[in-house]
Amino acid sequence: MTIDTQIVQALEHMPDNLKHELLHYAEYLIANYAKDNSGQGSQPLKRRSGILQGTFVLPLPDDFDEPLEDFQDYMS
C-alpha cells in the first residue's frame, strides 16, 4: 500500500471540517517547502576578512601601552 492510498483511505473516514483543516495544512506545507528549496541551489556567501578594517578607529593616546599610574602599588 502506497502513501497516496493511505492518505485517500484516511480522508474517506474524516469529517468535512477535518478535511478542510487538512487542506489548509497541506497548502501551508507546500508553500514552506517551496521556500526552503528555493535557496538550496545557491552557494552560501563566504566571509571576507578585513572588510571592516579602518572603520573603528579610536583616538588612542600615545602612552596607551604604558602601565597605569593607579597600579604602581601592585607592580612594585
MMTF fields as JSON, N, C-alpha, C and O atoms, coordinates in Angstrom:
{
  "mmtfVersion": "1.0.0",
  "mmtfProducer": "UNKNOWN",
  "numBonds": 303,
  "numAtoms": 304,
  "numGroups": 76,
  "numChains": 1,
  "numModels": 1,
  "chainsPerModel": [1],
  "groupsPerChain": [76],
  "chainIdList": ["A"],
  "bondAtomList": [4, 2, 8, 6, 12, 10, 16, 14, 20, 18, 24, 22, 28, 26, 32, 30, 36, 34, 40, 38, 44, 42, 48, 46, 52, 50, 56, 54, 60, 58, 64, 62, 68, 66, 72, 70, 76, 74, 80, 78, 84, 82, 88, 86, 92, 90, 96, 94, 100, 98, 104, 102, 108, 106, 112, 110, 116, 114, 120, 118, 124, 122, 128, 126, 132, 130, 136, 134, 140, 138, 144, 142, 148, 146, 152, 150, 156, 154, 160, 158, 164, 162, 168, 166, 172, 170, 176, 174, 180, 178, 184, 182, 188, 186, 192, 190, 196, 194, 200, 198, 204, 202, 208, 206, 212, 210, 216, 214, 220, 218, 224, 222, 228, 226, 232, 230, 236, 234, 240, 238, 244, 242, 248, 246, 252, 250, 256, 254, 260, 258, 264, 262, 268, 266, 272, 270, 276, 274, 280, 278, 284, 282, 288, 286, 292, 290, 296, 294, 300, 298],
  "bondOrderList": [1, 1, 1, 1, 1, 1, 1, 1, 1, 1, 1, 1, 1, 1, 1, 1, 1, 1, 1, 1, 1, 1, 1, 1, 1, 1, 1, 1, 1, 1, 1, 1, 1, 1, 1, 1, 1, 1, 1, 1, 1, 1, 1, 1, 1, 1, 1, 1, 1, 1, 1, 1, 1, 1, 1, 1, 1, 1, 1, 1, 1, 1, 1, 1, 1, 1, 1, 1, 1, 1, 1, 1, 1, 1, 1],
  "groupList": [{"groupName": "MET", "atomNameList": ["N", "CA", "C", "O"], "elementList": ["N", "C", "C", "O"], "formalChargeList": [0, 0, 0, 0], "bondAtomList": [1, 0, 2, 1, 3, 2], "bondOrderList": [1, 1, 2], "singleLetterCode": "M", "chemCompType": "L-PEPTIDE LINKING"}, {"groupName": "THR", "atomNameList": ["N", "CA", "C", "O"], "elementList": ["N", "C", "C", "O"], "formalChargeList": [0, 0, 0, 0], "bondAtomList": [1, 0, 2, 1, 3, 2], "bondOrderList": [1, 1, 2], "singleLetterCode": "T", "chemCompType": "L-PEPTIDE LINKING"}, {"groupName": "ILE", "atomNameList": ["N", "CA", "C", "O"], "elementList": ["N", "C", "C", "O"], "formalChargeList": [0, 0, 0, 0], "bondAtomList": [1, 0, 2, 1, 3, 2], "bondOrderList": [1, 1, 2], "singleLetterCode": "I", "chemCompType": "L-PEPTIDE LINKING"}, {"groupName": "ASP", "atomNameList": ["N", "CA", "C", "O"], "elementList": ["N", "C", "C", "O"], "formalChargeList": [0, 0, 0, 0], "bondAtomList": [1, 0, 2, 1, 3, 2], "bondOrderList": [1, 1, 2], "singleLetterCode": "D", "chemCompType": "L-PEPTIDE LINKING"}, {"groupName": "GLN", "atomNameList": ["N", "CA", "C", "O"], "elementList": ["N", "C", "C", "O"], "formalChargeList": [0, 0, 0, 0], "bondAtomList": [1, 0, 2, 1, 3, 2], "bondOrderList": [1, 1, 2], "singleLetterCode": "Q", "chemCompType": "L-PEPTIDE LINKING"}, {"groupName": "VAL", "atomNameList": ["N", "CA", "C", "O"], "elementList": ["N", "C", "C", "O"], "formalChargeList": [0, 0, 0, 0], "bondAtomList": [1, 0, 2, 1, 3, 2], "bondOrderList": [1, 1, 2], "singleLetterCode": "V", "chemCompType": "L-PEPTIDE LINKING"}, {"groupName": "ALA", "atomNameList": ["N", "CA", "C", "O"], "elementList": ["N", "C", "C", "O"], "formalChargeList": [0, 0, 0, 0], "bondAtomList": [1, 0, 2, 1, 3, 2], "bondOrderList": [1, 1, 2], "singleLetterCode": "A", "chemCompType": "L-PEPTIDE LINKING"}, {"groupName": "LEU", "atomNameList": ["N", "CA", "C", "O"], "elementList": ["N", "C", "C", "O"], "formalChargeList": [0, 0, 0, 0], "bondAtomList": [1, 0, 2, 1, 3, 2], "bondOrderList": [1, 1, 2], "singleLetterCode": "L", "chemCompType": "L-PEPTIDE LINKING"}, {"groupName": "GLU", "atomNameList": ["N", "CA", "C", "O"], "elementList": ["N", "C", "C", "O"], "formalChargeList": [0, 0, 0, 0], "bondAtomList": [1, 0, 2, 1, 3, 2], "bondOrderList": [1, 1, 2], "singleLetterCode": "E", "chemCompType": "L-PEPTIDE LINKING"}, {"groupName": "HIS", "atomNameList": ["N", "CA", "C", "O"], "elementList": ["N", "C", "C", "O"], "formalChargeList": [0, 0, 0, 0], "bondAtomList": [1, 0, 2, 1, 3, 2], "bondOrderList": [1, 1, 2], "singleLetterCode": "H", "chemCompType": "L-PEPTIDE LINKING"}, {"groupName": "PRO", "atomNameList": ["N", "CA", "C", "O"], "elementList": ["N", "C", "C", "O"], "formalChargeList": [0, 0, 0, 0], "bondAtomList": [1, 0, 2, 1, 3, 2], "bondOrderList": [1, 1, 2], "singleLetterCode": "P", "chemCompType": "L-PEPTIDE LINKING"}, {"groupName": "ASN", "atomNameList": ["N", "CA", "C", "O"], "elementList": ["N", "C", "C", "O"], "formalChargeList": [0, 0, 0, 0], "bondAtomList": [1, 0, 2, 1, 3, 2], "bondOrderList": [1, 1, 2], "singleLetterCode": "N", "chemCompType": "L-PEPTIDE LINKING"}, {"groupName": "LYS", "atomNameList": ["N", "CA", "C", "O"], "elementList": ["N", "C", "C", "O"], "formalChargeList": [0, 0, 0, 0], "bondAtomList": [1, 0, 2, 1, 3, 2], "bondOrderList": [1, 1, 2], "singleLetterCode": "K", "chemCompType": "L-PEPTIDE LINKING"}, {"groupName": "TYR", "atomNameList": ["N", "CA", "C", "O"], "elementList": ["N", "C", "C", "O"], "formalChargeList": [0, 0, 0, 0], "bondAtomList": [1, 0, 2, 1, 3, 2], "bondOrderList": [1, 1, 2], "singleLetterCode": "Y", "chemCompType": "L-PEPTIDE LINKING"}, {"groupName": "SER", "atomNameList": ["N", "CA", "C", "O"], "elementList": ["N", "C", "C", "O"], "formalChargeList": [0, 0, 0, 0], "bondAtomList": [1, 0, 2, 1, 3, 2], "bondOrderList": [1, 1, 2], "singleLetterCode": "S", "chemCompType": "L-PEPTIDE LINKING"}, {"groupName": "GLY", "atomNameList": ["N", "CA", "C", "O"], "elementList": ["N", "C", "C", "O"], "formalChargeList": [0, 0, 0, 0], "bondAtomList": [1, 0, 2, 1, 3, 2], "bondOrderList": [1, 1, 2], "singleLetterCode": "G", "chemCompType": "PEPTIDE LINKING"}, {"groupName": "ARG", "atomNameList": ["N", "CA", "C", "O"], "elementList": ["N", "C", "C", "O"], "formalChargeList": [0, 0, 0, 0], "bondAtomList": [1, 0, 2, 1, 3, 2], "bondOrderList": [1, 1, 2], "singleLetterCode": "R", "chemCompType": "L-PEPTIDE LINKING"}, {"groupName": "PHE", "atomNameList": ["N", "CA", "C", "O"], "elementList": ["N", "C", "C", "O"], "formalChargeList": [0, 0, 0, 0], "bondAtomList": [1, 0, 2, 1, 3, 2], "bondOrderList": [1, 1, 2], "singleLetterCode": "F", "chemCompType": "L-PEPTIDE LINKING"}],
  "groupTypeList": [0, 1, 2, 3, 1, 4, 2, 5, 4, 6, 7, 8, 9, 0, 10, 3, 11, 7, 12, 9, 8, 7, 7, 9, 13, 6, 8, 13, 7, 2, 6, 11, 13, 6, 12, 3, 11, 14, 15, 4, 15, 14, 4, 10, 7, 12, 16, 16, 14, 15, 2, 7, 4, 15, 1, 17, 5, 7, 10, 7, 10, 3, 3, 17, 3, 8, 10, 7, 8, 3, 17, 4, 3, 13, 0, 14],
  "groupIdList": [1, 2, 3, 4, 5, 6, 7, 8, 9, 10, 11, 12, 13, 14, 15, 16, 17, 18, 19, 20, 21, 22, 23, 24, 25, 26, 27, 28, 29, 30, 31, 32, 33, 34, 35, 36, 37, 38, 39, 40, 41, 42, 43, 44, 45, 46, 47, 48, 49, 50, 51, 52, 53, 54, 55, 56, 57, 58, 59, 60, 61, 62, 63, 64, 65, 66, 67, 68, 69, 70, 71, 72, 73, 74, 75, 76],
  "secStructList": [7, 7, 2, 2, 2, 2, 2, 2, 2, 2, 2, 2, 6, 1, 7, 2, 2, 2, 2, 2, 2, 2, 2, 2, 2, 2, 2, 2, 2, 2, 2, 2, 2, 2, 2, 2, 2, 2, 6, 1, 1, 1, 7, 7, 7, 7, 7, 7, 6, 6, 6, 6, 6, 6, 6, 1, 7, 7, 7, 7, 7, 6, 6, 6, 6, 1, 7, 7, 4, 4, 4, 2, 2, 2, 2, 7],
  "xCoordList": [0.849, 0.0, 0.9, 1.793, 0.66, 1.477, 0.943, -0.157, 1.738, 1.346, 0.133, -0.701, 0.036, -1.107, -2.419, -3.417, -2.417, -3.645, -3.973, -5.147, -2.965, -3.217, -3.843, -4.737, -3.366, -3.925, -5.373, -6.23, -5.647, -7.012, -7.941, -9.067, -7.484, -8.316, -8.582, -9.687, -7.586, -7.787, -8.759, -9.57, -8.685, -9.596, -11.048, -11.965, -11.255, -12.615, -13.321, -14.547, -12.569, -13.164, -13.231, -13.767, -12.698, -12.675, -13.95, -14.539, -14.379, -15.489, -15.013, -13.813, -15.959, -15.628, -14.806, -13.934, -15.065, -14.297, -12.826, -11.95, -12.538, -11.139, -10.494, -9.303, -11.263, -10.736, -10.33, -9.311, -11.143, -10.84, -9.545, -8.703, -9.387, -8.16, -6.951, -5.874, -7.124, -6.031, -5.613, -4.427, -6.57, -6.257, -5.433, -4.456, -5.818, -5.051, -3.631, -2.675, -3.493, -2.163, -1.316, -0.121, -1.916, -1.179, -0.7, 0.424, -1.55, -1.137, -0.014, 0.902, -0.091, 0.971, 2.293, 3.335, 2.253, 3.473, 4.061, 5.277, 3.212, 3.692, 4.354, 5.4, 3.756, 4.323, 5.669, 6.609, 5.775, 7.042, 8.097, 9.279, 7.709, 8.659, 9.231, 10.414, 8.41, 8.884, 9.863, 10.842, 9.613, 10.533, 11.867, 12.921, 11.825, 13.051, 13.898, 15.125, 13.272, 14.018, 14.483, 15.352, 13.932, 14.335, 15.769, 16.434, 16.272, 17.619, 18.657, 19.828, 18.269, 19.223, 20.254, 21.393, 19.897, 20.815, 21.883, 22.913, 21.66, 22.621, 23.75, 23.561, 24.9, 26.069, 25.97, 25.532, 26.369, 26.383, 27.456, 28.52, 27.168, 28.119, 29.337, 29.214, 30.506, 31.736, 32.114, 31.89, 32.686, 33.124, 34.406, 35.289, 34.477, 35.692, 36.335, 35.685, 37.596, 38.284, 38.749, 39.127, 38.714, 39.24, 38.305, 38.744, 37.032, 36.148, 35.791, 35.355, 35.964, 35.694, 36.972, 36.94, 38.072, 39.339, 39.318, 38.967, 39.699, 39.729, 38.405, 38.329, 37.365, 36.058, 36.003, 35.45, 36.571, 36.504, 37.85, 38.574, 38.171, 39.431, 39.15, 38.352, 39.817, 39.648, 40.876, 41.989, 40.697, 41.871, 42.526, 42.099, 43.552, 44.253, 45.412, 46.085, 45.652, 46.795, 48.108, 48.147, 49.183, 50.493, 50.998, 51.733, 50.616, 51.095, 50.069, 49.959, 49.342, 48.294, 48.86, 48.251, 50.007, 50.592, 51.396, 51.856, 51.569, 52.332, 51.486, 50.258, 52.138, 51.382, 50.686, 51.191, 49.538, 48.772, 49.379, 49.896, 49.31, 49.861, 49.078, 49.636, 47.824, 46.998, 47.474, 47.202, 48.167, 48.601, 50.063, 50.613, 50.691, 52.1, 52.305, 53.32, 51.361, 51.489, 51.521, 52.228, 50.779, 50.697, 51.859, 52.171, 52.494, 53.549, 54.924, 55.863, 55.076, 56.408, 56.608, 57.674],
  "yCoordList": [-1.175, 0.0, 1.245, 1.374, 2.127, 3.331, 4.405, 4.298, 5.415, 6.525, 7.261, 7.756, 7.332, 8.018, 7.309, 7.957, 5.989, 5.246, 5.328, 5.36, 5.362, 5.506, 6.868, 6.974, 7.896, 9.238, 9.279, 9.843, 8.691, 8.684, 7.914, 8.348, 6.778, 5.999, 6.767, 6.707, 7.484, 8.281, 9.423, 9.763, 10.015, 11.106, 10.64, 11.396, 9.407, 8.889, 8.791, 8.88, 8.609, 8.437, 9.739, 9.756, 10.822, 12.1, 12.893, 12.833, 13.64, 14.574, 15.767, 16.006, 16.497, 17.587, 18.697, 19.274, 19.004, 20.082, 19.691, 20.55, 18.408, 17.972, 17.948, 18.226, 17.621, 17.654, 19.079, 19.297, 20.038, 21.446, 21.859, 22.535, 21.457, 21.765, 21.086, 21.677, 19.858, 19.13, 19.798, 19.835, 20.32, 21.036, 22.283, 22.561, 23.032, 24.228, 23.855, 24.537, 22.775, 22.352, 21.887, 22.177, 21.178, 20.724, 21.915, 21.912, 22.929, 24.128, 24.859, 25.385, 24.889, 25.506, 24.762, 25.388, 23.433, 22.644, 22.843, 22.959, 22.881, 23.068, 24.43, 24.545, 25.459, 26.809, 26.889, 27.482, 26.308, 26.356, 25.48, 25.823, 24.372, 23.506, 24.21, 24.057, 24.971, 25.715, 26.8, 27.052, 27.458, 28.49, 27.886, 28.446, 26.737, 26.098, 25.596, 25.679, 25.082, 24.529, 25.59, 25.314, 26.786, 27.813, 28.262, 28.685, 28.188, 28.63, 27.532, 27.798, 26.295, 25.199, 25.265, 24.843, 25.775, 25.786, 26.862, 26.767, 27.869, 28.963, 28.628, 27.888, 29.172, 28.97, 29.862, 31.007, 29.357, 30.242, 31.315, 31.065, 32.499, 33.595, 33.322, 32.912, 33.549, 33.333, 34.604, 35.715, 34.418, 35.564, 36.138, 35.413, 37.441, 38.109, 38.771, 39.517, 38.502, 39.106, 40.51, 40.787, 41.381, 42.724, 43.728, 44.826, 43.404, 44.367, 45.534, 46.577, 45.387, 46.489, 47.161, 47.964, 46.839, 47.41, 48.923, 49.427, 49.634, 51.084, 51.738, 52.964, 50.954, 51.518, 52.032, 53.1, 51.278, 51.626, 52.161, 51.486, 53.35, 53.977, 54.886, 55.818, 54.602, 55.413, 56.287, 55.863, 57.469, 58.3, 57.8, 58.16, 56.979, 56.439, 57.35, 57.89, 57.525, 58.348, 57.645, 56.429, 58.435, 57.877, 56.91, 55.975, 57.121, 56.244, 55.148, 54.738, 54.692, 53.696, 52.393, 51.785, 51.956, 50.687, 50.792, 49.776, 51.975, 52.158, 51.725, 51.808, 51.262, 50.88, 52.086, 53.208, 51.845, 52.913, 53.269, 52.405, 54.554, 55.015, 54.446, 54.277, 54.155, 53.626, 52.251, 51.863, 51.525, 50.183, 50.119, 49.025, 51.241, 51.265, 50.531, 49.857, 50.648, 49.966, 48.454, 47.766, 47.936, 46.492, 45.959, 44.771, 46.795, 46.344, 46.362, 45.792, 46.988, 47.046, 45.947, 45.855],
  "zCoordList": [0.0, 0.0, 0.0, 0.837, -0.916, -1.015, -0.076, 0.466, 0.094, 0.969, 0.41, 1.168, -0.906, -1.525, -1.202, -0.887, -1.28, -0.969, 0.515, 0.886, 1.362, 2.797, 3.106, 3.946, 2.424, 2.626, 2.159, 2.84, 1.014, 0.482, 1.415, 1.658, 1.94, 2.857, 4.147, 4.687, 4.642, 5.853, 5.584, 6.446, 4.4, 4.039, 3.95, 4.272, 3.518, 3.381, 4.731, 4.793, 5.803, 7.126, 7.919, 9.027, 7.372, 8.093, 7.863, 6.784, 8.881, 8.66, 7.821, 7.688, 7.267, 6.345, 6.997, 6.347, 8.264, 8.894, 9.058, 8.956, 9.31, 9.381, 7.999, 7.866, 6.985, 5.617, 5.243, 4.588, 5.67, 5.397, 6.108, 5.517, 7.36, 8.109, 7.476, 7.401, 7.025, 6.386, 5.085, 4.758, 4.351, 3.117, 3.415, 2.72, 4.439, 4.813, 5.224, 4.856, 5.985, 6.43, 5.244, 5.189, 4.307, 3.127, 2.297, 1.794, 2.155, 1.416, 2.137, 1.505, 3.462, 4.259, 4.063, 3.866, 4.117, 3.928, 2.538, 2.386, 1.538, 0.167, 0.015, -0.626, 0.597, 0.493, 1.204, 0.675, 2.386, 3.118, 2.475, 2.508, 1.897, 1.219, -0.006, -0.31, -0.705, -1.877, -1.454, -2.156, -0.302, 0.184, 0.59, 0.291, 1.274, 1.741, 0.583, 0.638, -0.453, -1.576, -2.561, -3.388, -2.497, -3.452, -3.207, -4.153, -1.983, -1.668, -1.69, -1.416, -2.009, -1.964, -3.076, -2.875, -4.226, -5.349, -5.251, -5.917, -4.444, -4.372, -3.407, -2.442, -3.677, -2.832, -1.604, -1.71, -0.444, 0.728, 0.571, 0.005, 1.073, 0.959, 1.825, 2.979, 1.261, 2.008, 2.746, 2.266, 3.913, 4.701, 4.118, 3.66, 4.152, 3.691, 4.888, 5.62, 5.084, 6.221, 5.867, 4.729, 6.851, 6.681, 6.051, 5.708, 5.881, 5.221, 6.134, 5.646, 7.443, 8.366, 8.853, 9.786, 8.234, 8.667, 8.483, 7.416, 9.535, 9.497, 9.841, 9.917, 10.048, 10.365, 11.793, 12.055, 12.706, 14.12, 14.589, 15.32, 14.174, 14.558, 15.744, 15.653, 16.859, 18.056, 18.254, 17.943, 18.754, 19.054, 20.346, 21.443, 20.21, 21.373, 21.751, 20.874, 23.04, 23.455, 23.121, 22.932, 23.052, 22.708, 23.771, 23.454, 25.02, 26.089, 26.431, 27.587, 25.451, 25.678, 26.23, 27.11, 25.734, 26.158, 27.451, 27.971, 27.968, 29.209, 30.405, 30.357, 31.485, 32.688, 33.307, 33.247, 33.892, 34.525, 35.877, 36.585, 36.223, 37.498, 38.677, 39.762, 38.486, 39.567, 40.038, 41.174, 39.197, 39.559, 39.993, 40.118, 40.222, 40.629, 41.952, 42.126, 42.886, 44.178, 44.008, 44.744, 43.068, 42.87, 42.042, 42.123, 41.26, 40.365, 41.018, 40.461, 42.167, 42.782, 43.801, 44.409]
}
